[in-house]
Amino acid sequence: AQSVTQPDIHITVSEGASLELRCNYSYGATPYLFWYVQSPGQGLQLLLKYFSGDTLVQGIKGFEAEFKRSQSSFNLRKPSVHWSDAAEYFCAVINYGQNFVFGPGTRLSVLP
Amino acid sequence: DAGVTQSPTHLIKTRGQQVTLRCSPKSGHDTVSWYQQALGQGPQFIFQYYEEEERQRGNFPDRFSGHQFPNYSSELNVNALLLGDSALYLCASSLSPPVHTGELFFGEGSRLTVL
């Protein structure tokens, strides 16, 4: 079965520091990959998505992610974190049934 | 342009009761999916409705049922509530099939507490 793992449950970074959130997937075919962000008390918002083509994709709020097939990874990065980036981040893949399978999430805390 | 709206935002039920949650999709969207998000976990797919029919279903018991209306709005019903049903229930809308547009638009959720 398709699955998504996010090894880091909680990450804390200082404001202005760089960020990388890890995501690994298990999927036989070429995956459709996504990163969503969930702020407290809010629904999920799409940050970026990868379908095919350039393996480095740009998203909203200054985020980017790189698809590495050889590592089955789709890590999310941001060069300089802002306090407003504190949230829960979910990696997801569309499975064979065309449903989204979400990872367990990584909670990001930002220190002033 | 209204996004996905869900009601109620919070509710408390007791074991054995039944609950109905409601969702209005984003304007122009015809597909509604429901997810359960337990505390500290990622959303888990419950089912998806398109053209008023259940098209896909996740690994949830028959106590979970739904409906889609001609205006594309949807309801999620849960019967015989268990303590473990306590969660945030998220509704997501999309154009069908979602893989073509690649985006689900989520509501803010209905937080259900079962006592």
Boltz contact constraints between the chains, C-beta under 6 A:
constraints:
  - contact:
      token1: [A, 42]
      token2: [B, 108]
      max_distance: 6.0
  - contact:
      token1: [A, 43]
      token2: [B, 106]
      max_distance: 6.0
  - contact:
      token1: [A, 43]
      token2: [B, 107]
      max_distance: 6.0
  - contact:
      token1: [A, 43]
      token2: [B, 108]
      max_distance: 6.0
  - contact:
      token1: [A, 44]
      token2: [B, 106]
      max_distance: 6.0
  - contact:
      token1: [A, 46]
      token2: [B, 103]
      max_distance: 6.0
  - contact:
      token1: [A, 49]
      token2: [B, 102]
      max_distance: 6.0
  - contact:
      token1: [A, 90]
      token2: [B, 42]
      max_distance: 6.0
  - contact:
      token1: [A, 94]
      token2: [B, 99]
      max_distance: 6.0
  - contact:
      token1: [A, 97]
      token2: [B, 56]
      max_distance: 6.0
  - contact:
      token1: [A, 98]
      token2: [B, 97]
      max_distance: 6.0
  - contact:
      token1: [A, 98]
      token2: [B, 99]
      max_distance: 6.0
  - contact:
      token1: [A, 99]
      token2: [B, 45]
      max_distance: 6.0
  - contact:
      token1: [A, 99]
      token2: [B, 56]
      max_distance: 6.0
  - contact:
      token1: [A, 102]
      token2: [B, 42]
      max_distance: 6.0
  - contact:
      token1: [A, 102]
      token2: [B, 43]
      max_distance: 6.0
  - contact:
      token1: [A, 103]
      token2: [B, 42]
      max_distance: 6.0
  - contact:
      token1: [A, 104]
      token2: [B, 41]
      max_distance: 6.0
  - contact:
      token1: [A, 104]
      token2: [B, 42]
      max_distance: 6.0
  - contact:
      token1: [A, 105]
      token2: [B, 42]
      max_distance: 6.0
